[in-house]
Amino acid sequence: MSELPTPSNAAVGSAERPLRVAVIGSGPAGVYAADILTKSDEVKSGELTVSIDLFDRYPAPYGLIRYGVAPDHPRIKGIVNALHKVLDRGDIRFFGNVDYGTDLSLDDLRKHYDAVIFATGAIKDADLNIPGVELEGSFGGADFVSWYDGHPDVSREWPLEAKEVAVIGNGNVALDVARVLSKHADDLLVTEIPDNVYAGLKASPVTDVHVFGRRGPAQIKFTPLELRELSHSQDVDIILYAEDFEFDEASDEAIQSNNQIKNMVGTLTNWFAEQPEDLSELTASRRLHLHFLHSPVEITDSPETPGKVAGIRFERTELDGTGNARGTGEYVDYPVQAVYRTIGYFGSPLPGVEFDHRKGIVTNDGGRVLDASGAPVPGVYATGWIKRGPVGLIGHTKGDALETITHLLEDRTALPVADDAAENAVVALLESRGVQYTSWDGWNRLDAHERALGAEATANGGSHGVSVERERIKVVSREEMVSISRDGAGAVVGS
């Protein structure tokens, strides 16, 4: 490792002393922010030089793409290819398995970097405050997503014991959860699904999965791609209900003015029209029910199974003319043995940074992090879901990152200068603390290992007695990920 000279009279951002930036989080938000900074006009013109380190609490990069997107989403996961190209250029260093708040503090970062950008996302479930939410069999959708995506910090086991399941929510995550629950495990073997997840889903006794939304078909938050993918599941019938197809003036306006909504309402209407009047004519072994105009009121147990989910009660709603829903006073009960709450994600507080507990975001103004008095904290920024909340699609994160980087560049002449900006200083600090950090080279080793596992399974005729081609098999254990990543190299690429 070579230490860059940092003469006391070197201007920050010059060739002798690049502007040092730490980005916390290597999901799309963090990678986009780093990439936009390296491609800024100031850098391209030679007016500014930058040195960027990307930190992640997980041994592998890509955040939401690796641990928040369903494994049967190959086109969405194709975003990985773009992120890989950015990090593979070699001008952005990657430090994995480094936990902000434990391995590194904000004071540590400010000592070694002129600016810090938080891109930690949102990984917890938003609260659903109804009676019975604490019952056994009531789950957060985000926790389930972490399980089926092979998150290293969750249990390898998941209690898939219910025959009838309720999924509360009308966004993409709700459809992901419902699709994975209802889909036959063998059909997921073509994905990167971990073996423990396959085994759990294979043993699931599920027959019916119900998805509930509070408003009508024209107010759903799915995307057309997500909705269409439901019909691709083998041996799964989709069921809709006539009483749920209600449209008000706002619905009609949305359908006429928004092609995405028009397409999705059309898809739902066509599915309903093609559905037999006598549902007993449906022959699939599993059924996926889509319900609208249902507001959850209570999750219930029963005298036979006290403390365990036995049903869920909804109040029927109606549209009020503006696209919003109001209660009708009519209640309906569904027998289910599990409930998955997918009403949104929520950010987590970060040590040393002001947090808005109502919104679940770092307190900020356009990406400039604010202190308790509402004043900007010099050199500290945020981007992505931890900045604006868990709304929008992955692609929206680019515009969000651009705003944050624009403000950072506007502030750069007033940024506090790091005391020790040598590139190897943070490496020495991590090593002195015994942090088993991983590198970009390490990720490439892990990536190759997972692909080799998939190739081996394919060569042996597939997996679990099913003849399929497997692109990769994801490694789940953090210890194994770190071991594979660090095997034969301890240095960080670029240092």
C-alpha positions in Angstrom: 0.0 0.0 0.0 1.3 3.5 -0.8 0.4 6.5 1.2 -0.6 9.6 -0.8 1.3 12.7 0.1 -0.8 15.2 2.1 1.3 18.4 2.3 -0.2 21.0 4.6 -0.4 23.5 1.7 -2.1 21.1 -0.7 -5.6 22.3 -1.8 -8.4 19.8 -1.1 -9.5 18.4 -4.4 -6.2 18.9 -6.1 -4.0 16.2 -7.6 -1.9 16.1 -4.5 -4.8 16.0 -2.1 -8.0 14.6 -3.6 -11.4 15.3 -1.9 -11.9 12.3 0.3 -15.5 11.0 0.4 -16.9 8.0 2.4 -20.2 6.5 1.3 -22.0 4.3 3.8 -24.0 1.7 2.0 -23.2 -0.1 -1.3 -26.8 -0.5 -2.6 -28.0 1.4 -5.7 -28.2 4.7 -3.7 -24.6 4.5 -2.6 -23.2 3.3 -5.9 -25.1 5.9 -7.8 -23.9 8.7 -5.6 -20.3 7.6 -5.9 -20.6 7.3 -9.7 -22.3 10.6 -10.1 -19.5 12.3 -8.1 -16.8 10.7 -10.2 -18.6 11.9 -13.4 -19.4 15.4 -12.3 -18.3 18.3 -14.5 -15.8 19.4 -11.9 -14.1 16.1 -12.0 -14.2 15.6 -15.8 -12.8 19.1 -16.4 -9.9 18.4 -14.0 -11.0 21.2 -11.6 -11.5 18.6 -8.9 -10.1 15.2 -8.0 -11.9 12.8 -5.7 -11.1 9.6 -3.8 -14.1 7.6 -2.7 -14.4 4.7 -0.3 -17.7 2.7 -0.2 -18.5 0.9 3.1 -21.1 -1.8 3.7 -22.1 -3.8 6.7 -22.5 -6.9 4.6 -19.5 -8.8 3.1 -21.1 -8.5 -0.4 -22.1 -5.3 -2.3 -25.4 -4.2 -3.9 -27.7 -3.9 -0.8 -31.3 -4.0 -1.8 -30.6 -5.8 -5.1 -29.0 -8.7 -3.3 -31.1 -8.8 -0.1 -34.4 -7.0 -1.0 -35.4 -8.1 -4.5 -37.2 -11.5 -5.0 -34.9 -14.1 -6.6 -37.2 -14.6 -9.5 -36.8 -11.1 -10.8 -33.9 -11.5 -13.3 -34.6 -8.3 -15.1 -34.6 -6.2 -12.0 -31.6 -7.9 -10.7 -30.0 -7.0 -14.0 -29.3 -3.6 -12.4 -26.4 -5.5 -10.7 -24.6 -5.5 -14.1 -24.6 -1.7 -14.1 -23.5 -1.4 -10.5 -20.8 -4.0 -11.1 -19.4 -1.9 -14.0 -19.1 1.1 -11.8 -17.3 -0.7 -9.0 -15.2 -2.7 -11.4 -13.5 0.4 -12.8 -11.2 0.6 -9.9 -11.6 4.2 -9.0 -14.0 3.5 -6.1 -12.8 1.2 -3.2 -15.2 -1.2 -1.6 -15.0 -2.2 2.1 -17.5 -4.9 3.0 -18.3 -6.4 6.4 -17.8 -3.0 8.1 -20.6 -1.9 10.4 -21.1 1.8 10.8 -21.6 2.6 14.5 -19.6 -0.5 15.6 -16.5 -0.8 13.5 -16.4 2.9 12.5 -18.0 5.9 14.1 -18.9 9.2 12.6 -15.9 10.8 14.4 -13.7 8.1 12.7 -15.1 9.0 9.3 -14.8 12.7 9.8 -11.1 12.3 10.8 -10.3 10.5 7.6 -12.8 12.0 5.1 -13.8 15.5 4.0 -17.4 14.4 3.4 -19.6 11.4 4.5 -22.7 10.3 2.6 -25.1 7.9 4.3 -26.9 5.6 1.9 -28.0 2.9 4.4 -31.5 2.5 3.0 -34.5 1.1 5.0 -34.7 -2.5 6.0 -37.3 -2.7 8.8 -41.1 -3.1 8.4 -43.3 -0.1 9.0 -45.6 -0.6 12.0 -49.1 -1.9 11.6 -50.9 -0.8 14.8 -53.8 -3.1 15.1 -54.7 -5.7 17.8 -53.2 -9.1 17.4 -50.1 -8.0 15.5 -48.0 -9.6 18.1 -49.5 -13.1 17.7 -47.4 -16.0 16.6 -47.7 -16.3 12.9 -47.8 -12.5 12.3 -44.7 -11.6 10.3 -43.1 -8.5 8.9 -42.8 -8.8 5.1 -39.3 -7.3 5.2 -38.1 -10.1 7.5 -39.5 -12.7 5.1 -37.8 -11.0 2.2 -34.5 -11.1 4.1 -35.0 -14.8 4.8 -35.7 -15.9 1.2 -32.9 -13.6 -0.1 -30.4 -15.3 2.1 -29.6 -12.4 4.4 -26.6 -13.3 6.5 -28.0 -12.0 9.8 -31.4 -13.8 9.9 -32.3 -17.3 10.9 -31.9 -20.0 8.3 -35.3 -21.3 9.3 -38.8 -19.8 8.6 -42.0 -21.2 10.0 -43.9 -22.1 6.9 -46.8 -24.0 8.5 -49.9 -22.1 7.3 -52.3 -23.4 4.6 -54.1 -20.0 4.4 -52.1 -16.8 4.4 -52.9 -13.1 4.4 -50.6 -10.5 2.9 -51.5 -6.9 3.8 -50.4 -4.3 1.3 -50.7 -3.3 -2.4 -47.2 -2.6 -3.4 -44.5 -4.5 -5.2 -43.2 -6.1 -2.0 -46.6 -7.5 -1.2 -46.7 -9.1 -4.6 -43.2 -10.5 -4.1 -44.1 -12.0 -0.8 -47.4 -13.4 -2.1 -45.7 -14.8 -5.2 -42.9 -16.5 -3.3 -45.4 -18.0 -0.8 -47.7 -19.3 -3.5 -45.1 -20.4 -6.1 -43.9 -24.0 -6.1 -40.3 -24.3 -4.8 -39.1 -26.3 -7.8 -40.0 -23.4 -10.1 -37.6 -21.2 -8.0 -34.6 -23.5 -8.6 -33.6 -21.6 -11.7 -32.9 -18.6 -9.5 -30.1 -17.9 -7.0 -32.4 -19.1 -4.1 -30.3 -20.5 -1.2 -30.7 -24.2 -0.5 -32.2 -23.7 2.9 -34.9 -21.4 1.4 -35.7 -24.0 -1.2 -36.1 -26.7 1.5 -38.4 -24.5 3.5 -40.7 -23.5 0.6 -40.7 -27.1 -0.6 -42.2 -28.3 2.7 -44.8 -25.5 2.8 -48.4 -26.8 3.0 -49.8 -23.5 1.7 -53.0 -23.7 -0.5 -54.3 -20.1 -0.5 -52.6 -16.7 -0.3 -54.8 -13.6 0.0 -53.4 -10.1 -0.9 -55.4 -7.2 0.6 -55.4 -3.6 -0.4 -57.2 -0.7 1.4 -58.2 1.1 -1.8 -59.4 0.0 -5.3 -57.8 -1.5 -8.4 -57.0 2.0 -9.8 -55.0 2.9 -6.6 -52.7 -0.1 -6.5 -48.9 0.6 -6.1 -47.7 -2.4 -8.1 -45.9 -2.0 -11.4 -47.2 -3.7 -14.5 -44.2 -6.1 -14.5 -44.8 -7.2 -11.0 -48.5 -7.8 -11.7 -47.9 -9.7 -14.9 -45.4 -12.0 -13.2 -48.2 -13.4 -11.0 -49.6 -15.1 -14.0 -46.3 -16.8 -14.8 -46.5 -19.1 -11.7 -47.2 -22.7 -12.6 -50.1 -24.5 -11.0 -51.4 -21.3 -9.2 -54.8 -19.9 -10.0 -55.4 -16.1 -9.6 -58.8 -15.3 -8.1 -60.5 -11.8 -8.1 -63.9 -10.7 -6.7 -66.6 -8.6 -8.4 -67.4 -6.6 -5.3 -63.8 -5.3 -5.2 -64.0 -3.6 -8.6 -65.1 -0.1 -7.7 -64.0 3.0 -9.5 -64.7 6.7 -8.5 -64.0 9.9 -10.4 -60.4 10.0 -9.4 -60.0 6.4 -10.5 -61.4 7.1 -13.9 -59.2 10.2 -14.2 -56.1 8.1 -13.2 -57.0 5.4 -15.8 -57.3 7.9 -18.6 -54.2 9.9 -17.7 -51.8 7.2 -16.6 -50.9 4.4 -19.0 -49.4 2.3 -16.3 -52.6 2.4 -14.2 -54.6 1.8 -17.4 -52.6 -1.3 -18.2 -52.8 -2.7 -14.7 -56.6 -2.2 -14.4 -56.9 -3.7 -17.9 -54.9 -6.7 -16.8 -57.0 -7.2 -13.6 -60.3 -6.8 -15.6 -59.2 -9.3 -18.2 -58.2 -11.8 -15.5 -61.6 -11.4 -13.9 -63.4 -11.7 -17.2 -61.6 -15.0 -18.0 -62.3 -16.4 -14.5 -65.0 -19.1 -14.4 -68.2 -18.1 -12.5 -67.9 -21.4 -10.6 -64.6 -21.2 -8.8 -64.7 -24.9 -8.2 -63.8 -25.3 -11.9 -60.3 -24.0 -11.1 -57.9 -26.9 -10.9 -54.5 -25.5 -9.6 -53.3 -26.8 -6.3 -52.7 -23.3 -5.1 -54.7 -20.1 -5.3 -53.6 -16.5 -5.1 -56.5 -14.2 -4.2 -56.4 -10.4 -4.9 -58.7 -8.4 -2.7 -59.3 -4.6 -2.8 -61.3 -2.3 -0.5 -60.2 -4.0 2.7 -58.8 -2.2 5.7 -57.2 -4.5 8.4 -58.8 -4.1 11.8 -57.6 -7.0 13.9 -55.5 -10.2 13.7 -57.3 -12.9 15.8 -56.5 -16.2 17.5 -58.9 -18.9 18.6 -59.7 -20.9 21.7 -58.2 -23.9 20.0 -54.9 -22.1 19.2 -54.5 -19.3 21.8 -51.7 -17.0 21.0 -51.4 -18.1 17.4 -52.9 -16.4 14.3 -56.2 -18.0 13.4 -57.9 -15.3 11.3 -57.9 -11.7 10.3 -60.7 -9.1 10.3 -61.2 -6.3 7.8 -63.5 -3.4 7.5 -64.8 -3.1 4.0 -64.0 0.3 2.5 -65.4 2.4 -0.4 -63.8 5.1 -2.5 -64.7 8.7 -1.6 -64.5 10.3 -5.0 -60.9 11.5 -4.5 -59.2 8.1 -4.8 -59.0 7.7 -1.1 -61.0 5.1 0.9 -63.3 5.4 3.9 -64.8 2.7 6.1 -68.3 1.4 5.5 -69.0 -0.2 8.9 -69.2 -3.7 7.2 -66.7 -6.2 8.6 -65.5 -9.5 7.2 -63.4 -12.3 8.6 -61.0 -14.6 6.8 -59.6 -17.8 8.3 -55.8 -17.6 8.0 -52.9 -19.1 10.0 -50.3 -16.5 9.0 -50.3 -12.8 8.3 -47.5 -10.9 6.4 -47.4 -7.1 6.9 -46.1 -5.4 3.7 -47.2 -1.8 4.2 -43.8 -0.3 3.7 -40.2 -0.1 4.9 -38.9 2.1 7.7 -35.4 3.5 8.2 -33.2 2.9 11.3 -31.4 5.6 13.4 -27.7 6.1 12.8 -25.4 6.8 15.7 -24.3 10.4 15.8 -26.9 11.6 13.3 -30.2 13.3 13.9 -33.2 11.0 13.0 -36.8 11.8 12.2 -38.6 9.0 14.0 -41.9 9.9 12.4 -40.7 9.6 8.9 -38.0 7.0 9.4 -35.3 9.1 7.8 -32.1 11.0 8.7 -33.0 14.6 9.3 -31.9 16.4 6.2 -32.7 19.2 3.7 -32.2 18.0 0.1 -29.5 15.5 1.3 -27.7 17.9 3.6 -27.9 16.3 7.0 -29.2 18.6 9.8 -28.4 18.9 13.4 -30.9 19.1 16.3 -31.2 22.9 15.7 -32.0 22.4 12.0 -28.7 23.6 10.8 -26.7 21.7 8.2 -23.9 19.5 9.6 -20.8 20.4 7.5 -19.6 17.6 5.3 -22.4 15.1 6.2 -25.0 14.0 3.6 -27.7 11.4 2.9 -29.2 9.8 -0.2 -31.7 7.1 -1.1 -34.4 5.8 1.3 -32.6 7.0 4.4 -32.9 10.5 2.9 -36.4 10.5 1.5 -38.1 7.5 2.8 -38.9 4.1 1.1 -40.8 5.4 -1.9 -40.3 5.2 -5.6 -38.5 2.6 -7.7 -34.8 1.8 -7.8 -34.4 4.0 -10.8 -35.6 7.1 -8.9 -32.5 6.8 -6.7 -30.4 8.3 -9.5 -32.1 11.6 -9.4 -32.0 11.5 -5.6 -28.3 10.9 -5.6 -27.8 13.7 -8.1 -29.4 16.2 -5.8 -27.2 15.2 -2.9 -24.0 15.3 -4.9 -25.0 18.7 -6.4 -25.2 20.0 -2.8 -22.0 18.4 -1.8 -20.2 20.0 -4.7 -21.8 23.4 -3.9 -20.4 23.1 -0.4 -17.0 21.7 -1.2 -15.0 24.9 -0.6 -16.5 25.1 2.9 -16.1 21.4 3.9 -14.2 20.6 7.0 -10.8 19.2 6.1 -10.0 15.7 7.3 -7.1 15.5 9.8 -5.7 12.3 8.2 -6.8 11.8 4.6 -4.1 9.3 3.6 -5.8 6.5 1.7 -4.3 3.8 3.8 -5.2 5.4 7.1 -8.7 3.9 7.3 -7.2 0.5 6.3 -4.8 0.7 9.2 -7.7 1.7 11.6 -9.8 -1.3 10.5 -6.9 -3.7 10.9 -6.0 -2.3 14.3 -9.6 -3.1 15.4 -9.5 -6.6 14.0 -12.3 -5.9 11.4 -12.4 -8.6 8.9 -13.2 -6.3 6.0 -13.8 -7.6 2.5 -12.7 -6.0 -0.8 -13.9 -5.7 -4.4 -11.4 -8.5 -5.3 -13.0 -10.5 -2.5 -16.5 -9.9 -3.9 -15.3 -11.2 -7.3 -14.0 -14.4 -5.5 -17.3 -14.8 -3.7 -19.3 -14.1 -6.9 -17.2 -16.7 -8.8 -17.7 -19.2 -6.0 -21.5 -18.8 -6.0 -21.5 -19.2 -9.8 -19.4 -22.3 -9.5 -21.9 -23.8 -7.1 -24.6 -23.2 -9.6 -22.6 -24.7 -12.5 -21.8 -27.8 -10.4 -25.4 -28.3 -9.6 -26.3 -27.9 -13.3 -23.6 -30.3 -14.3 -24.9 -32.9 -11.9 -28.4 -32.8 -13.4 -29.8 -29.8 -11.5 -30.7 -29.6 -7.8 -32.8 -31.7 -5.5 -33.8 -34.1 -8.2 -35.0 -31.3 -10.5 -33.2 -30.9 -13.8 -32.6 -27.1 -14.2 -29.8 -24.8 -15.1 -28.6 -22.8 -12.1 -26.7 -19.6 -12.6 -25.6 -19.4 -9.0 -26.4 -20.7 -5.5 -26.1 -17.9 -3.0 -23.9 -18.3 0.1 -25.8 -17.3 3.2 -23.4 -17.6 6.1 -21.6 -14.3 6.9 -18.6 -16.3 8.2 -18.4 -18.3 4.9 -18.8 -15.2 2.8 -16.0 -13.5 4.6 -13.7 -16.5 4.5 -14.2 -16.9 0.7 -13.8 -13.2 0.1 -10.6 -12.9 2.1 -9.0 -16.1 1.0 -5.5 -15.3 -0.2 -5.7 -11.5 0.0 -6.1 -9.0 2.7 -5.4 -5.8 0.8 -8.1 -3.6 -0.6 -8.0 -3.0 -4.4 -6.7 0.4 -5.2 -4.7 1.0 -2.0 
